[in-house]
Amino acid sequence: MKILAVETSCDDTGISILKTGNNGSFSAQGRPVSGWKILSNIVASQIKVHQKYGGVYPMMAKREHQRNLLPTFIKALKESKLMTSQIPNPKSQTNSKFQILNSILEREPELGGKIIPFLKKYRKPDIDLIAVTNGPGLEPCLWVGINFAKALSCLWDVPIISVNHIESHILVNYLKNKSIELPAIALVVSGGHTQLILMKKIGDYKILGETRDDAAGECFDKCAKILGLGYPGGPAIAKLASQHPTPNTKHPKLPRPMIATKDYDFSFSGLKTAVLYKDQKTKTKNQRYKREMAYDIQQAIIDVLIKKTMKAVKNFDARSLILGGGVSANQELRKQFKNKIEKESPDTEFLVPKPDLSTDNALMVAIAGYFKARQNKFPKWQDIEADANLRVE
C-alpha cells in the first residue's frame, strides 16, 4: 500500500509518500507486522517569508502553501519514482470530474490554476490512500491542503482519510519503534501546542494538561524577539544558550511558571513577561547578557516541561515517554529528559523522533493515516473539513 500524505497545518508545506508492507496487516496487538519504506518526504519551509515579521501570518502562509504544493508534490513523485507518463492529448479530457475539481479549488485560485493543468496532463500515479491533516492548526492553511487532497481523491478515485496533527506527532515515533510499550505519556510541544497526553492505545488518548496561554515554542519566539535574536526563536536561543561558558555561575534568574502546581497544565506568558521586564531594566545588552538570558530562558522552559511530564509518568505508571513537536528537536531538552528518565524511571522507554521528524512534516501524517485506515473508516472526500481546534480526545 502506498500512502500519499499532505501537511499544511501551519507554515511548512509537506508531501510524503510511504510504502507499507503486507498490505498494512496488523498483529493482534494492533502493531504493524512489517516495516515501512519512506519513498519521499519533502518539506517546503516558509521561514524566510515570515522572518521579518517575527511570526507566522496565516493568510500569508496560506498564499505560500498555494504556491508550494504543486512543486513539492512533483518533487515527491519524482523522488518516489512514481511520476507517471504524460497523457498524449490532454485537451481531449472533458471529464466532468474536472468541473468538480474547479469547484473544490474555487477558494484556492492560485493552486487550482497550477494543479488542474498538471492533473490533466499526467496519468494517475500508483497511490492507494491519501492522508491529510485537518486540524488543529491555522484554518486558512489547513483548507489549502484539504482542498488539494480532496481534488486528488475525487479525480483518482482514491480513498482519503483525515488525521489529527497532534496524534501525528505522537505516532511518528512508531517509524523506528514498532513495539512501543503502553500506556505512554506523550508530551507534544511546539510553537502552537503544549499538551501532556495519556496514551492508552493507538486512538485512545486523554489530555492531562495543556498550556493556558502561550505554548512553549511561542514563548521561545517571543523571548527571542525581545532579545533581538530573530525568528524562529527556539533554534536562535538554543544556539546562544550553548555558548554560555559557565552555566553554574550567576545568571538571570527567571520564573518557572506553574512548576509546583498539582495539575498538569502549563503557562509560559509569565516567563515572556519576566524576560521583557528584565530586558527593559538592563542597560548593557552585550553578547554576554544575551547568552545568559538565552541560557535561562531555555532552562526555565525545560525545567517546567520535565517536572510536569515526569510527574505524569510516575502517577500513571507509564511504560513509555514520547516526545513530539518542533520544540522536541531541542538537543538540550532531549538530553535532560533522557538523563531524568535514566535516573528516576529507568524502566520507562524514552522515545523521541529525529529532529527533522519532530518539526512539521507529511511523513508523520502518512503514519497516522496508516493507523487510522486500519479501522476501515473512510469518509467521503466531501465530508472532510478543517478544524482549527481539533482535539485528540
Secondary structure, 3 states (H helix, E strand, C coil): CEEEEEECCCCEEEEEEEEECHHHCECCCCCECCCEEEEEEEEEECHHHHHHHCCCCHHHHHHHHHHHHHHHHHHHHHHCCCCCCECCCHHHCCCHHHHHHHHHCCCCHHHHHHHHHHHHHECCCCCCEEEEEEECCCHHHHHHHHHHHHHHHHHHCCCEEEEEHHHHHHHHHHHCCCCCCCCEEEEEECCCCEEEEEEEECCEEEEEEEECCCCHHHHHHHHHHHCCCCCCHHHHHHHHHHCCCCCCCCCCCCCCCCCCCCCCCECCHHHHHHHHHHHHHCCCCCHHHHHHHHHHHHHHHHHHHHHHHHHHHHHCCCCEEEEECHHHHCHHHHHHHHHHHHHHCCCCEEECCCHHHHCCCCHHHHHHHHHHHCCCCCCCHHHCCCCCCCCCC
